[in-house]
Each structure stands twice: as C-alpha cells, then as structure tokens.
C-alpha cells in the first residue's frame, strides 16, 4: 500500500505535477497525468481560485507525497531544518533527500521510492556493511550503501538492476550497479535536488502556525 494512502496516479493528478511515485512508469505514455492532466473529481476541470495559502498548502502536500511522508514526519523535518544553520527551505530538502530510502532509489536499487522504503524496512539494505532497516536513516558523507548479499537475487532488486540507466544518478552519489553498491560523495546542493517543490512556500506556510 502506498505510504501516503490512495492511488499514486491520483496523487500526481491532485497536485497537477509528476511526483514520480511509480518510478519508470512515470517516464512513459502510461502516466495517468499525460492522459488526464486535471485533478480527480466531478469538478476537476473547473477553474480553481487559488489563494496564497492554497498554493503554499499544495507545495507542502507535493513535498510530502514526493518523499512518501505523513504530516507528523514532515513537520518534524521542518523543525529540524529550522534548528540547523543555512536557509531553512534548502536544509529541509537536503534532510529529505538524504533519507536512506530516497538514496536507495536514487542509486537505482529500487524502481520507486515506495519500493525503496520496503527494501529498507525488510532488511535488504546495508550501510557501511551493516544492515539498516530504518527508511528515515540519515546518510552521511563517505558512507557506503549496498544491497545485502543474500538479497541480490530477489525480484525487486533484479527488476531495478534491469532498469538501471533509465534515470541518471546525481553527482553527489557514486554507484556501482553491477555490484549493487554505492557511496555518498557529499551532501547534495539545492540545484541537484529534483523534487518539484517550491520550498520557500512550504517555509512560509509553517511559519504562520
């Protein structure tokens, strides 16, 4: 089941933007947003009156759904970002981008973030040679991420391996897909984070609470 509930395709249509919740499928003409580029529901095609608050809310929802988080989890990341040095919005995205499940996906060991989350939760992923089953684990510069040797032949891993190359690996990561391992070279810069989110609007929304 999707971590954020409901149909993945409907979530993308609700935000009127691809959130790549189904991995490779999102890059093909099978993507529901390509065929139905409007929000679900009977009044979907009616023009929406979008207030500033509405726009900010939609940006937050996009970020939550993109990374597969619930409200409480997302708010906790925002609180962490506020306490750290730097621009709050950029720090927030960096924290989200360096979750272990997201890194597993970016390295090509899973075809979607939801699948990556399951792989981590079920004990198929190791950090520096030790099994880690916490999707929210924060990876650090220099750490090695790999698939557990006993998991190298399971169907999800084989599927991801076959699809490797269809999505480019960001420059802050180094990957050896043949041996199913990779390394975190450094923390990502804002321009390297592909999340389709205006993080400043998210910060503005939370700053009102």
N, C-alpha and C positions, 0 to 999 in steps of 0.2 A: 504494500500500500504506500502511496506517496506520503512522504513525511509531513507535507503541509496540507494533506487532505484533498479529495476531489480529483477530477481528471486533469492531468498535466496540460493537455492541449487547451482546456477551458481556462486554466490559469493564465496562459500566454495570451489568449484572446481577451481575457478580462483586462490585462494590462496593455493590450494592443501593441505588444512587442514580443519578439522571440526571447525567451528566457533559457532556451536550450535545455529543457528538462528531460527530453527524451534522447539526448545525445546525437548520434549520427542522423537519425530520422529528421531532426530539425533542419538539417542542411539540404534536404531533398524536397521534391514537389509533393511529398506525402504530408508535409507540415500543414496542420489544420489552419494555421494563420494565413497561409498562402491562399487557401480556398475560401475562408471566412474571416476576412480582415475587420471584424467588428465584434463588440462584446457580446457574450451569450445573453439570451433572454428575448422576450417578445418585443421590447422597446429598444433592442440593441442598436438599431440603425438611426434612432432619434438623436438629434444633436444634443450633446451634454453641455450644461452650463457649468464650467469648471472654475471654481473659486481657487484662491491661492492655497487654502487649507486642503482642498480636494487634491490639488496637484502634489502637494507635499506628502499627503497620505498615500497616493499612488506610488510615489518614489520609494517610500518605506516598504510598501507591500511588494513592489518589484524586487527590492533587495532581499527581503525575507524569503520570497519564493525562489529566487535565483540560487540562493545558498541552502534552501531547504530547512529554514529555521522557524520556530514558533515565536510568538510575540515576546515571551519572557526571556528566551535565549537571546533574541535580537537586542532587546533593551539592555541586557547585561553587557553585551559587546559595546553598546553605545556608552555605558557608564565607564567601562574600561578605557575606551578611547578618550573620554573627557579627562581622565586622570593622567594620561600619558602626554609627553611632550610632542609638539607638532600640531599640524592642522587637524582638528578633530575628525572631519569627514574622511580625510585621506587615511588617517590612522585606523578609523573604523573599517574601511575597505581592506586595509592591509591585514588587520586581525582576521577578517572573514576569509580572505584569500589564502591565508596560511594555515587554515584548518587542515588537519590530516586528510579528511575525506575529499576536500577540494583539491589538494595536492596530488592525491592518488588519481583523481580524474584527469588533472592537467598533465600528468606524466603518461597518460594513456593506458593505465592498468584497469580502467573501467570505461564503459561507453556512456555513462551518465553520472551525475553527482549522486543520485539516489542509489545507483548500483555501487558506487564507491563507498557510500555510507554503510551499505550492507556488508561489503567485503571487510571493512574495518571492524564493524560490530561482531562479525562471525570469526574474527581472529585470523584472517588471511594475510594481514599486512604487518610488516616489521619495521621498526625504526632503530637504526644502528644495530641491527641483528636481533633485537628483542621484540617479541610480539606486543603490539599495542592495539587494544580493541575499543578505544575511545575516539569516535569520529571528530570530536571537537579538540582533540590534542593539538597544541600549537607547535608547528615545526619550527626549527631554528636553523640559522645559517650553518652550513657544514654537515648537517645530518644526512644520513643515507636512508632512503625509503625503498623497501623491497617487498616482493611477494614472498610469503613463506614457501620454502622448498616443497612442502607437502601439498601446497595449493596451486602449484604451477600448471597443473593439467585440468583444473576444474573448468566447466563450460564458460562461466563469465570471463575468466582470465583469457581463455583461448579466443573467445569472441573479440575481446578488446585487443588482443595481440594482432588478430587478423585485420582489425580496423585501424591499427596504428599508422600514422602518416596522414590520415584524413583531417586531423586537427593539429595545427602547429604547436610545439611545446614552447612556452615563454622562455626568454633568455635568462631568467633568474633561476631556471632549473636545468639540470643536465640529466639526460635519460639514456639508458642502455636497454632498449625494449627487448632485445634478444634474450638478455639475462634477467629481465624483469626487475631492474633496479634503477635508482636514480639518486641524484644528490641536490640538495638545496644550496645553490651557489651563494645566494644573498637574498635579502628581503626584496620584494617587488616594489618598483616605482609606480606612481599613480598611472602613468601612461601605459604601463604594461598590464594593468588590471582591466579586463574586458567586460566587467559587469556593466550592463546597460543602465546605470543608475546615476542620477544627479545627487551626489552625497551631501552637498550643501543644503539641499531642500530637506533631506532627512534630519540634518542637524537643526535646521530652523523649526521643524515640526516638534522635535523633542525638547527644544529649548523653551517652548511655550508651556510645557507641562510642569 
